[in-house]
Amino acid sequence: MAQLHDNPYELIGGSETIANLVDNFYDLVKQNPDLSPLFPEDFTQVKEKQYCFLTQYLGGPALYSQRYGHPMLRARHLPFPITPTRAQAWLSCMSEAMDRIGLEGPIRQTIFQRMTMIAHHMVNTIEENQAGQE
């Protein structure tokens, strides 16, 4: 049974689970027509950064800050056109990756809810079909 002091990182199984989630997530991103154009051909560095970020974000060691500095998520994503459609595609890939690794229950809901807030915060570009309609 989970204790109050347990954090999401510990509750989901630590580094092995995070690595599995990241691998499954980027397998899906590569196949997603809305997301794949935003990423380089070689996902090695992107996966490493995501692994470090999720480890830290979910309460594990502060790998991201130690290796790359403060996450500054919005600033680091500004060079990329992130539309509401792309944010939703990102969330769909993450949800499916969670399904693939068997992440279930209240901890999954909590993590996904937090990721949903982040995804919407990253939106920095309106949809092309909405341009000029304001």
KEKE-3310 file (N, C-alpha, C; in steps of 0.2 Angstrom, whole numbers, plus 5000, padded with zeros to 4 digits):
npx = (5004:5003:5012:5010:5021:5027:5032:5026:5036:5042:5031:5027:5037:5050:5066:5066:5053:5051:5060:5055:5042:5046:5053:5042:5033:5040:5041:5028:5027:5036:5028:5017:5009:5007:5016:5029:5036:5042:5052:5070:5078:5086:5082:5089:5095:5083:5075:5083:5083:5070:5068:5076:5069:5056:5060:5064:5053:5043:5047:5059:5077:5086:5089:5087:5089:5102:5110:5106:5102:5089:5073:5064:5052:5042:5050:5060:5053:5048:5054:5047:5033:5019:5004:4986:4981:4993:4997:4987:4989:5001:4997:4989:4998:5006:4996:4993:5006:5007:4996:5002:5013:5006:5003:4992:4977:4975:4987:4991:4981:4983:4997:4994:4985:4993:5002:4994:4990:5003:5005:4995:5000:5011:5007:5009:5006:4993:4980:4982:4971:4963:4969:4967:4953:4949)
npy = (4994:5011:5024:5040:5048:5043:5046:5051:5046:5035:5027:5023:5015:5019:5022:5012:5011:5024:5025:5015:5021:5033:5027:5020:5031:5040:5031:5031:5045:5046:5041:5049:5061:5074:5077:5072:5080:5090:5085:5079:5067:5058:5052:5051:5061:5069:5059:5056:5069:5070:5059:5062:5074:5069:5060:5069:5078:5070:5067:5060:5059:5074:5075:5082:5096:5095:5091:5100:5112:5124:5118:5127:5125:5131:5142:5134:5127:5137:5139:5130:5127:5125:5120:5119:5107:5100:5099:5091:5080:5076:5073:5062:5053:5051:5046:5034:5028:5026:5017:5006:5002:4998:5007:5012:5017:5028:5035:5036:5044:5056:5059:5060:5071:5081:5082:5086:5099:5105:5102:5110:5123:5124:5127:5138:5144:5148:5138:5135:5136:5144:5156:5174:5174:5180)
npz = (5000:4996:5004:5012:5011:4999:4983:4966:4957:4964:4966:4954:4950:4948:4939:4929:4925:4920:4910:4901:4898:4892:4880:4874:4872:4863:4852:4848:4845:4834:4824:4823:4813:4816:4826:4823:4813:4821:4827:4828:4817:4824:4839:4851:4860:4863:4869:4880:4887:4890:4898:4909:4913:4916:4926:4936:4937:4942:4955:4957:4956:4953:4939:4927:4930:4935:4924:4913:4918:4924:4920:4913:4904:4895:4888:4882:4873:4864:4851:4843:4834:4843:4843:4848:4843:4841:4855:4860:4852:4858:4871:4868:4863:4874:4883:4877:4878:4891:4893:4886:4894:4905:4915:4928:4937:4951:4952:4939:4934:4941:4937:4923:4923:4928:4917:4907:4910:4908:4894:4889:4893:4885:4873:4859:4847:4836:4827:4810:4802:4810:4810:4808:4810:4821)
capx = (5000:5007:5012:5009:5028:5029:5031:5025:5042:5043:5025:5026:5043:5057:5069:5065:5047:5052:5063:5050:5037:5049:5054:5035:5031:5044:5039:5022:5028:5039:5022:5012:5010:5007:5022:5035:5040:5045:5058:5075:5078:5088:5078:5093:5095:5077:5073:5087:5081:5063:5069:5079:5064:5051:5062:5064:5046:5039:5050:5065:5083:5085:5093:5087:5093:5110:5113:5104:5099:5082:5069:5061:5049:5039:5055:5064:5048:5045:5056:5043:5026:5015:4997:4982:4981:4999:4997:4982:4993:5006:4994:4987:5004:5008:4991:4994:5012:5005:4993:5007:5017:5002:5002:4985:4975:4975:4993:4991:4977:4987:5002:4991:4982:4999:5005:4989:4992:5009:5004:4991:5004:5016:5004:5012:5004:4986:4980:4982:4964:4960:4972:4963:4946:4948)
capy = (5000:5017:5028:5047:5051:5041:5051:5047:5042:5029:5024:5020:5010:5023:5024:5008:5013:5031:5023:5012:5026:5037:5023:5019:5038:5042:5026:5034:5052:5045:5039:5054:5066:5081:5078:5069:5085:5094:5081:5077:5060:5054:5054:5050:5067:5071:5054:5057:5075:5068:5054:5067:5079:5065:5058:5075:5081:5065:5066:5056:5063:5080:5074:5087:5102:5094:5091:5105:5118:5124:5116:5132:5122:5136:5145:5129:5125:5142:5139:5125:5129:5120:5122:5115:5101:5096:5098:5085:5074:5074:5070:5056:5048:5049:5041:5027:5025:5024:5011:5001:5000:4996:5012:5012:5019:5035:5038:5037:5050:5061:5061:5063:5077:5086:5082:5089:5106:5107:5102:5116:5128:5124:5130:5145:5145:5146:5133:5139:5137:5149:5163:5179:5173:5183)
capz = (5000:4996:5010:5011:5009:4993:4977:4959:4954:4968:4966:4947:4949:4947:4933:4924:4922:4916:4903:4897:4896:4887:4874:4871:4870:4857:4846:4845:4842:4827:4819:4823:4808:4819:4830:4820:4810:4826:4830:4823:4815:4829:4845:4857:4864:4865:4874:4886:4890:4892:4904:4915:4915:4920:4933:4941:4938:4946:4962:4957:4957:4949:4934:4922:4932:4936:4917:4908:4921:4925:4915:4909:4898:4890:4885:4878:4868:4860:4844:4840:4834:4847:4842:4852:4840:4843:4862:4860:4849:4863:4876:4865:4863:4881:4886:4874:4880:4898:4892:4884:4900:4911:4921:4929:4943:4953:4951:4932:4933:4944:4932:4917:4924:4928:4910:4903:4912:4905:4887:4887:4894:4880:4866:4858:4840:4834:4822:4804:4800:4814:4809:4804:4812:4828)
cpx = (5004:5006:5012:5015:5030:5027:5029:5030:5043:5037:5024:5032:5049:5059:5067:5058:5047:5055:5059:5045:5040:5050:5047:5032:5034:5043:5033:5023:5031:5033:5017:5013:5010:5013:5029:5039:5043:5051:5063:5074:5080:5085:5082:5093:5088:5074:5077:5085:5074:5064:5071:5073:5059:5053:5062:5057:5042:5042:5056:5071:5082:5090:5093:5091:5100:5113:5112:5102:5092:5078:5066:5057:5046:5045:5059:5059:5046:5048:5051:5036:5021:5008:4992:4981:4987:4999:4992:4985:4998:5003:4991:4992:5006:5003:4992:5000:5011:5001:4998:5011:5013:5002:4995:4983:4975:4981:4994:4987:4980:4992:4999:4988:4987:5001:5000:4989:4998:5008:5000:4995:5009:5013:5006:5010:4997:4986:4979:4975:4960:4963:4967:4955:4944:4944)
cpy = (5006:5021:5036:5050:5048:5046:5047:5043:5035:5024:5020:5015:5013:5023:5019:5009:5019:5029:5020:5016:5030:5033:5022:5026:5040:5037:5029:5041:5051:5044:5044:5060:5073:5082:5077:5075:5090:5091:5080:5069:5056:5057:5053:5055:5069:5066:5055:5063:5073:5063:5058:5071:5075:5063:5063:5077:5076:5063:5062:5061:5069:5080:5080:5093:5101:5094:5097:5111:5118:5122:5121:5130:5126:5139:5140:5127:5131:5142:5134:5127:5124:5123:5118:5108:5097:5095:5092:5079:5071:5070:5063:5051:5046:5045:5034:5024:5022:5017:5005:4998:4998:5001:5014:5016:5026:5038:5040:5044:5056:5064:5064:5070:5083:5087:5086:5097:5108:5107:5108:5123:5129:5127:5137:5147:5143:5141:5138:5140:5142:5156:5168:5178:5176:5190)
cpz = (5000:5002:5008:5008:5002:4987:4971:4957:4957:4966:4959:4946:4947:4940:4927:4921:4918:4910:4898:4894:4891:4880:4870:4868:4863:4851:4843:4842:4835:4822:4819:4818:4811:4823:4827:4817:4815:4829:4825:4822:4820:4836:4851:4862:4867:4870:4881:4890:4893:4898:4910:4917:4919:4926:4938:4943:4942:4953:4962:4958:4952:4943:4929:4924:4933:4929:4912:4911:4922:4919:4910:4902:4893:4885:4880:4872:4863:4853:4840:4840:4837:4847:4847:4849:4842:4851:4863:4858:4854:4868:4874:4865:4870:4884:4883:4877:4887:4898:4890:4889:4906:4917:4922:4936:4945:4952:4943:4931:4935:4939:4926:4917:4924:4921:4906:4904:4908:4897:4885:4888:4889:4873:4865:4851:4839:4828:4815:4801:4804:4813:4805:4806:4818:4827)
residu = (MET:ALA:GLN:LEU:HIS:ASP:ASN:PRO:TYR:GLU:LEU:ILE:GLY:GLY:SER:GLU:THR:ILE:ALA:ASN:LEU:VAL:ASP:ASN:PHE:TYR:ASP:LEU:VAL:LYS:GLN:ASN:PRO:ASP:LEU:SER:PRO:LEU:PHE:PRO:GLU:ASP:PHE:THR:GLN:VAL:LYS:GLU:LYS:GLN:TYR:CYS:PHE:LEU:THR:GLN:TYR:LEU:GLY:GLY:PRO:ALA:LEU:TYR:SER:GLN:ARG:TYR:GLY:HIS:PRO:MET:LEU:ARG:ALA:ARG:HIS:LEU:PRO:PHE:PRO:ILE:THR:PRO:THR:ARG:ALA:GLN:ALA:TRP:LEU:SER:CYS:MET:SER:GLU:ALA:MET:ASP:ARG:ILE:GLY:LEU:GLU:GLY:PRO:ILE:ARG:GLN:THR:ILE:PHE:GLN:ARG:MET:THR:MET:ILE:ALA:HIS:HIS:MET:VAL:ASN:THR:ILE:GLU:GLU:ASN:GLN:ALA:GLY:GLN:GLU)
# end
